[in-house]
């Protein structure tokens, strides 16, 4: 059934997710819009009987999706250019667009159950990308101490995206964990020098600590135990612990120095403590608890 304008009349209520587009508005209404939500394009004509069957079903199902998808209808009689570019040879033809590209489609009037399955598939949340899946695998391997598996997964992420900052930092940490500081520094150098990514900042701080010349940990522990007031020995022990990646004990030694002398060595202990926090990670227990203790010392 047609209304007075010659357009297909539907019994289904229109929603804000259903609009008509033209050749001139197609770029905005479909291509650009599909970058933020999936867009279904219904190519139809007033004289097309199957179109009059399909369009009401599409409108009903899209309205039921409650904004998860958008329906754009294109009358090919009035707007032949886009239909020609997309090689629409028969109607109804339906295309689905996402991220500016056609990703699915069908021809002919399908039953409502199949239309609903088509819309549901398009409206479903996208699964993780290959890079995200590999990154999750790498982080799980790293948490289990499997540095080889983690390194391989991080490297695969970087093959997909050479600028992936979390993968750069993760791979650098794997090399650090294996004792290859030079290779870790090389990998960390792949990140932009001005990067503010917390993972990159953390691994760079760890590298800075690893560069520090520190004495043998056991010897320094004995020095501190023999004379707890020897602040230089505490500082040297903190450096040695941090170089081994033992950030909690390193922070404890530096906080012990600040408890006895807030301005020891012109603030050197405080500066080193902040580097330890950064290496441990801003959301780590070491950083959170340490910053609270530092604040209580400085503002007591």
C-alpha positions as protocol buffer text, in pm:
chain_id: "A"
residue {
  index: 1
  type: UNK
  ca { x: 0 y: 0 z: 0 }
}
residue {
  index: 2
  type: UNK
  ca { x: 127 y: 349 z: -90 }
}
residue {
  index: 3
  type: UNK
  ca { x: 65 y: 682 z: 79 }
}
residue {
  index: 4
  type: UNK
  ca { x: 0 y: 1000 z: -120 }
}
residue {
  index: 5
  type: UNK
  ca { x: 373 y: 1067 z: -158 }
}
residue {
  index: 6
  type: UNK
  ca { x: 426 y: 737 z: -333 }
}
residue {
  index: 7
  type: UNK
  ca { x: 630 y: 589 z: -47 }
}
residue {
  index: 8
  type: UNK
  ca { x: 566 y: 252 z: 106 }
}
residue {
  index: 9
  type: UNK
  ca { x: 318 y: 285 z: 390 }
}
residue {
  index: 10
  type: UNK
  ca { x: 399 y: 82 z: 699 }
}
residue {
  index: 11
  type: UNK
  ca { x: 197 y: -10 z: 1005 }
}
residue {
  index: 12
  type: UNK
  ca { x: 510 y: -27 z: 1221 }
}
residue {
  index: 13
  type: UNK
  ca { x: 586 y: 294 z: 1409 }
}
residue {
  index: 14
  type: UNK
  ca { x: 891 y: 483 z: 1290 }
}
residue {
  index: 15
  type: UNK
  ca { x: 1163 y: 555 z: 1540 }
}
residue {
  index: 16
  type: UNK
  ca { x: 1443 y: 807 z: 1543 }
}
residue {
  index: 17
  type: UNK
  ca { x: 1665 y: 523 z: 1421 }
}
residue {
  index: 18
  type: UNK
  ca { x: 1480 y: 516 z: 1085 }
}
residue {
  index: 19
  type: UNK
  ca { x: 1545 y: 790 z: 828 }
}
residue {
  index: 20
  type: UNK
  ca { x: 1533 y: 850 z: 452 }
}
residue {
  index: 21
  type: UNK
  ca { x: 1857 y: 934 z: 273 }
}
residue {
  index: 22
  type: UNK
  ca { x: 1946 y: 1078 z: -67 }
}
residue {
  index: 23
  type: UNK
  ca { x: 2248 y: 1056 z: -294 }
}
residue {
  index: 24
  type: UNK
  ca { x: 2361 y: 1388 z: -144 }
}
residue {
  index: 25
  type: UNK
  ca { x: 2318 y: 1282 z: 220 }
}
residue {
  index: 26
  type: UNK
  ca { x: 2441 y: 922 z: 189 }
}
residue {
  index: 27
  type: UNK
  ca { x: 2795 y: 1003 z: 301 }
}
residue {
  index: 28
  type: UNK
  ca { x: 2670 y: 1169 z: 620 }
}
residue {
  index: 29
  type: UNK
  ca { x: 2369 y: 948 z: 691 }
}
residue {
  index: 30
  type: UNK
  ca { x: 2540 y: 617 z: 622 }
}
residue {
  index: 31
  type: UNK
  ca { x: 2919 y: 625 z: 586 }
}
residue {
  index: 32
  type: UNK
  ca { x: 2998 y: 871 z: 866 }
}
residue {
  index: 33
  type: UNK
  ca { x: 2713 y: 752 z: 1087 }
}
residue {
  index: 34
  type: UNK
  ca { x: 2835 y: 391 z: 1063 }
}
residue {
  index: 35
  type: UNK
  ca { x: 3157 y: 490 z: 1237 }
}
residue {
  index: 36
  type: UNK
  ca { x: 2963 y: 527 z: 1562 }
}
residue {
  index: 37
  type: UNK
  ca { x: 2687 y: 265 z: 1519 }
}
residue {
  index: 38
  type: UNK
  ca { x: 2590 y: 1 z: 1261 }
}
residue {
  index: 39
  type: UNK
  ca { x: 2372 y: 131 z: 976 }
}
residue {
  index: 40
  type: UNK
  ca { x: 2133 y: -80 z: 768 }
}
residue {
  index: 41
  type: UNK
  ca { x: 2050 y: 59 z: 422 }
}
residue {
  index: 42
  type: UNK
  ca { x: 1726 y: -48 z: 257 }
}
residue {
  index: 43
  type: UNK
  ca { x: 1725 y: 15 z: -121 }
}
residue {
  index: 44
  type: UNK
  ca { x: 1363 y: 23 z: -236 }
}
residue {
  index: 45
  type: UNK
  ca { x: 1122 y: 176 z: -489 }
}
residue {
  index: 46
  type: UNK
  ca { x: 751 y: 266 z: -473 }
}
residue {
  index: 47
  type: UNK
  ca { x: 658 y: 14 z: -745 }
}
residue {
  index: 48
  type: UNK
  ca { x: 836 y: -280 z: -576 }
}
residue {
  index: 49
  type: UNK
  ca { x: 595 y: -526 z: -414 }
}
residue {
  index: 50
  type: UNK
  ca { x: 858 y: -720 z: -210 }
}
residue {
  index: 51
  type: UNK
  ca { x: 985 y: -384 z: -81 }
}
residue {
  index: 52
  type: UNK
  ca { x: 642 y: -315 z: 67 }
}
residue {
  index: 53
  type: UNK
  ca { x: 669 y: -648 z: 248 }
}
residue {
  index: 54
  type: UNK
  ca { x: 1023 y: -605 z: 373 }
}
residue {
  index: 55
  type: UNK
  ca { x: 1036 y: -238 z: 476 }
}
residue {
  index: 56
  type: UNK
  ca { x: 774 y: -263 z: 755 }
}
residue {
  index: 57
  type: UNK
  ca { x: 954 y: -567 z: 896 }
}
residue {
  index: 58
  type: UNK
  ca { x: 1289 y: -384 z: 891 }
}
residue {
  index: 59
  type: UNK
  ca { x: 1137 y: -80 z: 1062 }
}
residue {
  index: 60
  type: UNK
  ca { x: 976 y: -296 z: 1330 }
}
residue {
  index: 61
  type: UNK
  ca { x: 1291 y: -497 z: 1406 }
}
residue {
  index: 62
  type: UNK
  ca { x: 1520 y: -191 z: 1405 }
}
residue {
  index: 63
  type: UNK
  ca { x: 1280 y: -5 z: 1636 }
}
residue {
  index: 64
  type: UNK
  ca { x: 1287 y: -305 z: 1872 }
}
residue {
  index: 65
  type: UNK
  ca { x: 1667 y: -287 z: 1878 }
}
residue {
  index: 66
  type: UNK
  ca { x: 1627 y: 39 z: 2075 }
}
residue {
  index: 67
  type: UNK
  ca { x: 1897 y: 242 z: 1902 }
}
residue {
  index: 68
  type: UNK
  ca { x: 2158 y: -33 z: 1868 }
}
residue {
  index: 69
  type: UNK
  ca { x: 2136 y: 1 z: 1488 }
}
residue {
  index: 70
  type: UNK
  ca { x: 2010 y: 263 z: 1244 }
}
residue {
  index: 71
  type: UNK
  ca { x: 1792 y: 209 z: 936 }
}
residue {
  index: 72
  type: UNK
  ca { x: 1840 y: 432 z: 634 }
}
residue {
  index: 73
  type: UNK
  ca { x: 1600 y: 395 z: 340 }
}
residue {
  index: 74
  type: UNK
  ca { x: 1703 y: 494 z: -12 }
}
residue {
  index: 75
  type: UNK
  ca { x: 1446 y: 528 z: -291 }
}
residue {
  index: 76
  type: UNK
  ca { x: 1647 y: 419 z: -596 }
}
residue {
  index: 77
  type: UNK
  ca { x: 1412 y: 596 z: -840 }
}
residue {
  index: 78
  type: UNK
  ca { x: 1492 y: 931 z: -681 }
}
residue {
  index: 79
  type: UNK
  ca { x: 1852 y: 845 z: -590 }
}
residue {
  index: 80
  type: UNK
  ca { x: 2007 y: 621 z: -856 }
}
residue {
  index: 81
  type: UNK
  ca { x: 2371 y: 723 z: -815 }
}
residue {
  index: 82
  type: UNK
  ca { x: 2445 y: 544 z: -485 }
}
residue {
  index: 83
  type: UNK
  ca { x: 2249 y: 238 z: -595 }
}
residue {
  index: 84
  type: UNK
  ca { x: 2459 y: 227 z: -911 }
}
residue {
  index: 85
  type: UNK
  ca { x: 2787 y: 264 z: -723 }
}
residue {
  index: 86
  type: UNK
  ca { x: 2692 y: -24 z: -494 }
}
residue {
  index: 87
  type: UNK
  ca { x: 2576 y: -228 z: -796 }
}
residue {
  index: 88
  type: UNK
  ca { x: 2222 y: -275 z: -671 }
}
residue {
  index: 89
  type: UNK
  ca { x: 2069 y: -484 z: -949 }
}
residue {
  index: 90
  type: UNK
  ca { x: 1743 y: -588 z: -789 }
}
residue {
  index: 91
  type: UNK
  ca { x: 1530 y: -467 z: -501 }
}
residue {
  index: 92
  type: UNK
  ca { x: 1482 y: -490 z: -219 }
}
residue {
  index: 93
  type: UNK
  ca { x: 1854 y: -497 z: -147 }
}
residue {
  index: 94
  type: UNK
  ca { x: 1979 y: -443 z: 206 }
}
residue {
  index: 95
  type: UNK
  ca { x: 2336 y: -355 z: 304 }
}
residue {
  index: 96
  type: UNK
  ca { x: 2481 y: -326 z: 654 }
}
residue {
  index: 97
  type: UNK
  ca { x: 2759 y: -73 z: 711 }
}
residue {
  index: 98
  type: UNK
  ca { x: 3006 y: -52 z: 1000 }
}
residue {
  index: 99
  type: UNK
  ca { x: 3313 y: 170 z: 1032 }
}
residue {
  index: 100
  type: UNK
  ca { x: 3238 y: 322 z: 692 }
}
residue {
  index: 101
  type: UNK
  ca { x: 3236 y: -11 z: 505 }
}
residue {
  index: 102
  type: UNK
  ca { x: 2966 y: -258 z: 392 }
}
residue {
  index: 103
  type: UNK
  ca { x: 2993 y: -566 z: 614 }
}
residue {
  index: 104
  type: UNK
  ca { x: 2681 y: -772 z: 540 }
}
residue {
  index: 105
  type: UNK
  ca { x: 2367 y: -774 z: 330 }
}
residue {
  index: 106
  type: UNK
  ca { x: 2089 y: -967 z: 158 }
}
residue {
  index: 107
  type: UNK
  ca { x: 1841 y: -941 z: -129 }
}
residue {
  index: 108
  type: UNK
  ca { x: 1469 y: -1006 z: -139 }
}
residue {
  index: 109
  type: UNK
  ca { x: 1196 y: -1001 z: 123 }
}
residue {
  index: 110
  type: UNK
  ca { x: 1300 y: -1226 z: 411 }
}
residue {
  index: 111
  type: UNK
  ca { x: 1068 y: -1346 z: 688 }
}
residue {
  index: 112
  type: UNK
  ca { x: 1077 y: -1151 z: 1013 }
}
residue {
  index: 113
  type: UNK
  ca { x: 1276 y: -1422 z: 1195 }
}
residue {
  index: 114
  type: UNK
  ca { x: 1561 y: -1395 z: 944 }
}
residue {
  index: 115
  type: UNK
  ca { x: 1551 y: -1016 z: 945 }
}
residue {
  index: 116
  type: UNK
  ca { x: 1571 y: -1021 z: 1325 }
}
residue {
  index: 117
  type: UNK
  ca { x: 1869 y: -1257 z: 1313 }
}
residue {
  index: 118
  type: UNK
  ca { x: 2039 y: -1021 z: 1065 }
}
residue {
  index: 119
  type: UNK
  ca { x: 1980 y: -717 z: 1286 }
}
residue {
  index: 120
  type: UNK
  ca { x: 2075 y: -899 z: 1606 }
}
residue {
  index: 121
  type: UNK
  ca { x: 2401 y: -1012 z: 1448 }
}
residue {
  index: 122
  type: UNK
  ca { x: 2481 y: -656 z: 1347 }
}
residue {
  index: 123
  type: UNK
  ca { x: 2379 y: -509 z: 1683 }
}
residue {
  index: 124
  type: UNK
  ca { x: 2579 y: -759 z: 1889 }
}
residue {
  index: 125
  type: UNK
  ca { x: 2880 y: -609 z: 2069 }
}
residue {
  index: 126
  type: UNK
  ca { x: 3198 y: -655 z: 1870 }
}
residue {
  index: 127
  type: UNK
  ca { x: 3434 y: -916 z: 2008 }
}
residue {
  index: 128
  type: UNK
  ca { x: 3787 y: -830 z: 2103 }
}
residue {
  index: 129
  type: UNK
  ca { x: 4024 y: -750 z: 1818 }
}
residue {
  index: 130
  type: UNK
  ca { x: 4308 y: -985 z: 1736 }
}
residue {
  index: 131
  type: UNK
  ca { x: 4548 y: -745 z: 1906 }
}
residue {
  index: 132
  type: UNK
  ca { x: 4333 y: -730 z: 2221 }
}
residue {
  index: 133
  type: UNK
  ca { x: 4307 y: -1109 z: 2236 }
}
residue {
  index: 134
  type: UNK
  ca { x: 4684 y: -1148 z: 2198 }
}
residue {
  index: 135
  type: UNK
  ca { x: 4746 y: -878 z: 2459 }
}
residue {
  index: 136
  type: UNK
  ca { x: 4523 y: -1058 z: 2709 }
}
residue {
  index: 137
  type: UNK
  ca { x: 4711 y: -1380 z: 2635 }
}
residue {
  index: 138
  type: UNK
  ca { x: 5045 y: -1205 z: 2687 }
}
residue {
  index: 139
  type: UNK
  ca { x: 4939 y: -1052 z: 3018 }
}
residue {
  index: 140
  type: UNK
  ca { x: 4808 y: -1385 z: 3144 }
}
residue {
  index: 141
  type: UNK
  ca { x: 5136 y: -1558 z: 3049 }
}
residue {
  index: 142
  type: UNK
  ca { x: 5337 y: -1283 z: 3218 }
}
residue {
  index: 143
  type: UNK
  ca { x: 5129 y: -1317 z: 3537 }
}
residue {
  index: 144
  type: UNK
  ca { x: 5208 y: -1690 z: 3542 }
}
residue {
  index: 145
  type: UNK
  ca { x: 5580 y: -1625 z: 3497 }
}
residue {
  index: 146
  type: UNK
  ca { x: 5586 y: -1760 z: 3142 }
}
residue {
  index: 147
  type: UNK
  ca { x: 5811 y: -1490 z: 2994 }
}
residue {
  index: 148
  type: UNK
  ca { x: 5867 y: -1684 z: 2672 }
}
residue {
  index: 149
  type: UNK
  ca { x: 5496 y: -1715 z: 2600 }
}
residue {
  index: 150
  type: UNK
  ca { x: 5433 y: -1355 z: 2699 }
}
residue {
  index: 151
  type: UNK
  ca { x: 5717 y: -1231 z: 2477 }
}
residue {
  index: 152
  type: UNK
  ca { x: 5581 y: -1422 z: 2179 }
}
residue {
  index: 153
  type: UNK
  ca { x: 5230 y: -1284 z: 2225 }
}
residue {
  index: 154
  type: UNK
  ca { x: 5353 y: -926 z: 2275 }
}
residue {
  index: 155
  type: UNK
  ca { x: 5565 y: -960 z: 1959 }
}
residue {
  index: 156
  type: UNK
  ca { x: 5258 y: -1076 z: 1765 }
}
residue {
  index: 157
  type: UNK
  ca { x: 5068 y: -770 z: 1884 }
}
residue {
  index: 158
  type: UNK
  ca { x: 5349 y: -551 z: 1756 }
}
residue {
  index: 159
  type: UNK
  ca { x: 5335 y: -724 z: 1418 }
}
residue {
  index: 160
  type: UNK
  ca { x: 4971 y: -615 z: 1396 }
}
residue {
  index: 161
  type: UNK
  ca { x: 5033 y: -270 z: 1543 }
}
residue {
  index: 162
  type: UNK
  ca { x: 5400 y: -162 z: 1571 }
}
residue {
  index: 163
  type: UNK
  ca { x: 5298 y: 140 z: 1783 }
}
residue {
  index: 164
  type: UNK
  ca { x: 5095 y: -52 z: 2042 }
}
residue {
  index: 165
  type: UNK
  ca { x: 5226 y: 105 z: 2363 }
}
residue {
  index: 166
  type: UNK
  ca { x: 5111 y: -165 z: 2604 }
}
residue {
  index: 167
  type: UNK
  ca { x: 5274 y: -432 z: 2390 }
}
residue {
  index: 168
  type: UNK
  ca { x: 5597 y: -230 z: 2370 }
}
residue {
  index: 169
  type: UNK
  ca { x: 5607 y: -191 z: 2748 }
}
residue {
  index: 170
  type: UNK
  ca { x: 5511 y: -554 z: 2804 }
}
residue {
  index: 171
  type: UNK
  ca { x: 5778 y: -691 z: 2573 }
}
residue {
  index: 172
  type: UNK
  ca { x: 6040 y: -465 z: 2730 }
}
residue {
  index: 173
  type: UNK
  ca { x: 5941 y: -599 z: 3072 }
}
residue {
  index: 174
  type: UNK
  ca { x: 5981 y: -955 z: 2947 }
}
residue {
  index: 175
  type: UNK
  ca { x: 6338 y: -879 z: 2841 }
}
residue {
  index: 176
  type: UNK
  ca { x: 6401 y: -710 z: 3174 }
}
residue {
  index: 177
  type: UNK
  ca { x: 6268 y: -1018 z: 3353 }
}
residue {
  index: 178
  type: UNK
  ca { x: 6509 y: -1230 z: 3151 }
}
residue {
  index: 179
  type: UNK
  ca { x: 6803 y: -1005 z: 3242 }
}
residue {
  index: 180
  type: UNK
  ca { x: 6852 y: -858 z: 2893 }
}
residue {
  index: 181
  type: UNK
  ca { x: 6852 y: -490 z: 2985 }
}
residue {
  index: 182
  type: UNK
  ca { x: 6996 y: -374 z: 2653 }
}
residue {
  index: 183
  type: UNK
  ca { x: 6724 y: -547 z: 2451 }
}
residue {
  index: 184
  type: UNK
  ca { x: 6461 y: -413 z: 2693 }
}
residue {
  index: 185
  type: UNK
  ca { x: 6592 y: -61 z: 2640 }
}
residue {
  index: 186
  type: UNK
  ca { x: 6582 y: -110 z: 2262 }
}
residue {
  index: 187
  type: UNK
  ca { x: 6218 y: -223 z: 2272 }
}
residue {
  index: 188
  type: UNK
  ca { x: 6116 y: 59 z: 2508 }
}
residue {
  index: 189
  type: UNK
  ca { x: 6272 y: 301 z: 2260 }
}
residue {
  index: 190
  type: UNK
  ca { x: 6000 y: 209 z: 2009 }
}
residue {
  index: 191
  type: UNK
  ca { x: 5756 y: 422 z: 2208 }
}
residue {
  index: 192
  type: UNK
  ca { x: 5751 y: 798 z: 2138 }
}
residue {
  index: 193
  type: UNK
  ca { x: 5989 y: 991 z: 2362 }
}
residue {
  index: 194
  type: UNK
  ca { x: 5704 y: 1210 z: 2487 }
}
residue {
  index: 195
  type: UNK
  ca { x: 5468 y: 919 z: 2559 }
}
residue {
  index: 196
  type: UNK
  ca { x: 5265 y: 958 z: 2879 }
}
residue {
  index: 197
  type: UNK
  ca { x: 5132 y: 603 z: 2870 }
}
residue {
  index: 198
  type: UNK
  ca { x: 5160 y: 469 z: 3229 }
}
residue {
  index: 199
  type: UNK
  ca { x: 5299 y: 133 z: 3115 }
}
residue {
  index: 200
  type: UNK
  ca { x: 5570 y: 302 z: 2910 }
}
residue {
  index: 201
  type: UNK
  ca { x: 5658 y: 540 z: 3194 }
}
residue {
  index: 202
  type: UNK
  ca { x: 5674 y: 246 z: 3432 }
}
residue {
  index: 203
  type: UNK
  ca { x: 5910 y: 39 z: 3219 }
}
residue {
  index: 204
  type: UNK
  ca { x: 6132 y: 343 z: 3155 }
}
residue {
  index: 205
  type: UNK
  ca { x: 6153 y: 405 z: 3528 }
}
residue {
  index: 206
  type: UNK
  ca { x: 6242 y: 40 z: 3580 }
}
residue {
  index: 207
  type: UNK
  ca { x: 6516 y: 71 z: 3319 }
}
residue {
  index: 208
  type: UNK
  ca { x: 6649 y: 380 z: 3497 }
}
residue {
  index: 209
  type: UNK
  ca { x: 6665 y: 183 z: 3820 }
}
residue {
  index: 210
  type: UNK
  ca { x: 6832 y: -110 z: 3645 }
}
residue {
  index: 211
  type: UNK
  ca { x: 7101 y: 129 z: 3520 }
}
residue {
  index: 212
  type: UNK
  ca { x: 7186 y: 229 z: 3876 }
}
residue {
  index: 213
  type: UNK
  ca { x: 7510 y: 90 z: 4009 }
}
residue {
  index: 214
  type: UNK
  ca { x: 7421 y: -98 z: 4324 }
}
residue {
  index: 215
  type: UNK
  ca { x: 7619 y: -308 z: 4564 }
}
residue {
  index: 216
  type: UNK
  ca { x: 7550 y: -672 z: 4643 }
}
residue {
  index: 217
  type: UNK
  ca { x: 7214 y: -691 z: 4817 }
}
residue {
  index: 218
  type: UNK
  ca { x: 7315 y: -935 z: 5089 }
}
residue {
  index: 219
  type: UNK
  ca { x: 7618 y: -724 z: 5187 }
}
residue {
  index: 220
  type: UNK
  ca { x: 7407 y: -410 z: 5205 }
}
residue {
  index: 221
  type: UNK
  ca { x: 7140 y: -584 z: 5412 }
}
residue {
  index: 222
  type: UNK
  ca { x: 7405 y: -678 z: 5666 }
}
residue {
  index: 223
  type: UNK
  ca { x: 7530 y: -316 z: 5675 }
}
residue {
  index: 224
  type: UNK
  ca { x: 7179 y: -185 z: 5743 }
}
residue {
  index: 225
  type: UNK
  ca { x: 7115 y: -451 z: 6007 }
}
residue {
  index: 226
  type: UNK
  ca { x: 7441 y: -363 z: 6180 }
}
residue {
  index: 227
  type: UNK
  ca { x: 7366 y: 11 z: 6180 }
}
residue {
  index: 228
  type: UNK
  ca { x: 7004 y: 114 z: 6112 }
}
residue {
  index: 229
  type: UNK
  ca { x: 7109 y: 479 z: 6129 }
}
residue {
  index: 230
  type: UNK
  ca { x: 7341 y: 441 z: 5829 }
}
residue {
  index: 231
  type: UNK
  ca { x: 7122 y: 622 z: 5577 }
}
residue {
  index: 232
  type: UNK
  ca { x: 7368 y: 582 z: 5291 }
}
residue {
  index: 233
  type: UNK
  ca { x: 7359 y: 204 z: 5344 }
}
residue {
  index: 234
  type: UNK
  ca { x: 6976 y: 216 z: 5338 }
}
residue {
  index: 235
  type: UNK
  ca { x: 6985 y: 416 z: 5018 }
}
residue {
  index: 236
  type: UNK
  ca { x: 7233 y: 180 z: 4853 }
}
residue {
  index: 237
  type: UNK
  ca { x: 7020 y: -116 z: 4961 }
}
residue {
  index: 238
  type: UNK
  ca { x: 6710 y: 51 z: 4811 }
}
residue {
  index: 239
  type: UNK
  ca { x: 6894 y: 91 z: 4480 }
}
residue {
  index: 240
  type: UNK
  ca { x: 6999 y: -273 z: 4484 }
}
residue {
  index: 241
  type: UNK
  ca { x: 6647 y: -393 z: 4563 }
}
residue {
  index: 242
  type: UNK
  ca { x: 6491 y: -171 z: 4296 }
}
residue {
  index: 243
  type: UNK
  ca { x: 6742 y: -294 z: 4037 }
}
residue {
  index: 244
  type: UNK
  ca { x: 6620 y: -647 z: 4114 }
}
residue {
  index: 245
  type: UNK
  ca { x: 6258 y: -537 z: 4067 }
}
residue {
  index: 246
  type: UNK
  ca { x: 6180 y: -564 z: 4440 }
}
residue {
  index: 247
  type: UNK
  ca { x: 5998 y: -233 z: 4452 }
}
residue {
  index: 248
  type: UNK
  ca { x: 5813 y: -281 z: 4782 }
}
residue {
  index: 249
  type: UNK
  ca { x: 6126 y: -344 z: 4993 }
}
residue {
  index: 250
  type: UNK
  ca { x: 6308 y: -66 z: 4804 }
}
residue {
  index: 251
  type: UNK
  ca { x: 6028 y: 178 z: 4889 }
}
residue {
  index: 252
  type: UNK
  ca { x: 6043 y: 67 z: 5254 }
}
residue {
  index: 253
  type: UNK
  ca { x: 6414 y: 152 z: 5276 }
}
residue {
  index: 254
  type: UNK
  ca { x: 6364 y: 494 z: 5117 }
}
residue {
  index: 255
  type: UNK
  ca { x: 6068 y: 572 z: 5341 }
}
residue {
  index: 256
  type: UNK
  ca { x: 6279 y: 471 z: 5640 }
}
residue {
  index: 257
  type: UNK
  ca { x: 6539 y: 728 z: 5532 }
}
residue {
  index: 258
  type: UNK
  ca { x: 6273 y: 999 z: 5501 }
}
residue {
  index: 259
  type: UNK
  ca { x: 6135 y: 909 z: 5843 }
}
residue {
  index: 260
  type: UNK
  ca { x: 6475 y: 993 z: 5991 }
}
residue {
  index: 261
  type: UNK
  ca { x: 6563 y: 1283 z: 5759 }
}
residue {
  index: 262
  type: UNK
  ca { x: 6306 y: 1431 z: 5520 }
}
residue {
  index: 263
  type: UNK
  ca { x: 6569 y: 1622 z: 5325 }
}
residue {
  index: 264
  type: UNK
  ca { x: 6845 y: 1363 z: 5326 }
}
residue {
  index: 265
  type: UNK
  ca { x: 7107 y: 1425 z: 5055 }
}
residue {
  index: 266
  type: UNK
  ca { x: 6913 y: 1728 z: 4925 }
}
residue {
  index: 267
  type: UNK
  ca { x: 6599 y: 1526 z: 4853 }
}
residue {
  index: 268
  type: UNK
  ca { x: 6773 y: 1238 z: 4675 }
}
residue {
  index: 269
  type: UNK
  ca { x: 6582 y: 970 z: 4865 }
}
residue {
  index: 270
  type: UNK
  ca { x: 6248 y: 1134 z: 4787 }
}
residue {
  index: 271
  type: UNK
  ca { x: 6330 y: 1158 z: 4415 }
}
residue {
  index: 272
  type: UNK
  ca { x: 6438 y: 796 z: 4405 }
}
residue {
  index: 273
  type: UNK
  ca { x: 6121 y: 695 z: 4587 }
}
residue {
  index: 274
  type: UNK
  ca { x: 5906 y: 861 z: 4319 }
}
residue {
  index: 275
  type: UNK
  ca { x: 6098 y: 670 z: 4052 }
}
residue {
  index: 276
  type: UNK
  ca { x: 6027 y: 347 z: 4238 }
}
residue {
  index: 277
  type: UNK
  ca { x: 5656 y: 433 z: 4250 }
}
residue {
  index: 278
  type: UNK
  ca { x: 5657 y: 498 z: 3877 }
}
residue {
  index: 279
  type: UNK
  ca { x: 5838 y: 174 z: 3805 }
}
residue {
  index: 280
  type: UNK
  ca { x: 5595 y: -24 z: 4019 }
}
residue {
  index: 281
  type: UNK
  ca { x: 5302 y: 139 z: 3838 }
}
residue {
  index: 282
  type: UNK
  ca { x: 5079 y: 426 z: 3957 }
}
residue {
  index: 283
  type: UNK
  ca { x: 4793 y: 192 z: 4049 }
}
residue {
  index: 284
  type: UNK
  ca { x: 5012 y: -66 z: 4224 }
}
residue {
  index: 285
  type: UNK
  ca { x: 4986 y: -135 z: 4596 }
}
residue {
  index: 286
  type: UNK
  ca { x: 5347 y: -22 z: 4631 }
}
residue {
  index: 287
  type: UNK
  ca { x: 5269 y: 321 z: 4484 }
}
residue {
  index: 288
  type: UNK
  ca { x: 4933 y: 371 z: 4656 }
}
residue {
  index: 289
  type: UNK
  ca { x: 5047 y: 270 z: 5002 }
}
residue {
  index: 290
  type: UNK
  ca { x: 5384 y: 438 z: 4959 }
}
residue {
  index: 291
  type: UNK
  ca { x: 5235 y: 770 z: 4856 }
}
residue {
  index: 292
  type: UNK
  ca { x: 5008 y: 766 z: 5161 }
}
residue {
  index: 293
  type: UNK
  ca { x: 5307 y: 702 z: 5386 }
}
residue {
  index: 294
  type: UNK
  ca { x: 5510 y: 971 z: 5209 }
}
residue {
  index: 295
  type: UNK
  ca { x: 5231 y: 1227 z: 5249 }
}
residue {
  index: 296
  type: UNK
  ca { x: 5201 y: 1154 z: 5619 }
}
residue {
  index: 297
  type: UNK
  ca { x: 5576 y: 1204 z: 5657 }
}
residue {
  index: 298
  type: UNK
  ca { x: 5597 y: 1527 z: 5461 }
}
residue {
  index: 299
  type: UNK
  ca { x: 5290 y: 1690 z: 5611 }
}
residue {
  index: 300
  type: UNK
  ca { x: 5309 y: 1558 z: 5964 }
}
